[in-house]
Amino acid sequence: MTTTDLFHWSDDFSVGIQEIDEQHKELVDLLNQLHVAIHEHHGSETSRKILDELADYTRTHFAVEESLMRVSNYPEFAAHKQNHEELIGQVIALQEKLDTGKATITFELLHFLKVWLTRHINEADKRFGAYFITTGASPNWSQHVEESMTKKKWWWKFW
């Protein structure tokens, strides 16, 4: 954490699912990198590169979250996915405006992204984390999946 950080991660943001928390930390780190690039005038090319990386990582993170929601039959899946799609749509529109020179990466954009991420984690993601854990999926669920997979006989073992 530096004095130029925009977003200070703390365990208060934890949703109780280690992989999701680690991905959230990466999103926070990328947001802070973008903040530093703007604050220290690293140039629009550097800022755009970080924004594109943030957008790509966000898509990956959303895919992981949505997969966990599907396998756990999360009742709020559709609304949560819609929320993700709306943000992705806004980011795509921003990228198009940046490409045509109709927008620049500003502190206002950073503030929007920070507020969106903070609210999304504290509200929607925490609700999902609680559901995921209380429905029997533990924070170390991947170990249980791996153990169950090694007990099954796979088709290629029959040849």
C-alpha positions, 0 to 999 in steps of 0.5 A, a space after each residue: 500500500 502506498 500513499 498514492 493508492 486509490 483503493 486500500 484492500 482489507 479483510 473487510 472486503 473478503 467474501 469468504 472464498 479464497 479464489 474470489 478474494 485473490 481475484 478481487 485483490 488483483 482487481 484492486 491492484 490493477 485499479 491502483 496501478 491505473 491510479 498511479 499512472 494517471 497521478 504520476 502522468 505516465 501518459 495515455 498509452 500506459 494508462 490505456 494498457 493498464 485499463 485494457 488489462 483491468 478490463 480483460 482480468 475483470 472478464 476472467 474474474 466474472 467468468 469464474 464467479 458466474 461458474 461458481 454461481 451456476 454449480 452452486 445453483 445460486 438463486 440470484 445468478 441472473 441478476 448478478 450476471 446482468 450486473 456484470 454484463 452492464 459493467 462490461 458494456 460500460 467499459 467497452 463503450 469507454 474503450 471505443 470512446 478512447 479509441 476515437 478520442 472522445 474520452 480520456 482516462 480521468 480521476 472521475 473514471 477511477 472514482 467510478 470504478 472504485 465505487 462500483 467495485 467496492 459496492 459490488 464486493 460489499 453487496 452482491 459478492 458477499 451475498 454470494 460468498 455467504 450462500 456458497 459457504 452455507 450451502 455446503 461449498 467450503 472455502 477449499 472446495 477445489 480440494 474436495 472436487 479434486 478428491 472426488 475426481 480421483 475416485 471416479 473411473 474415467 473412460 480412457 481407463 477402460 481402453 
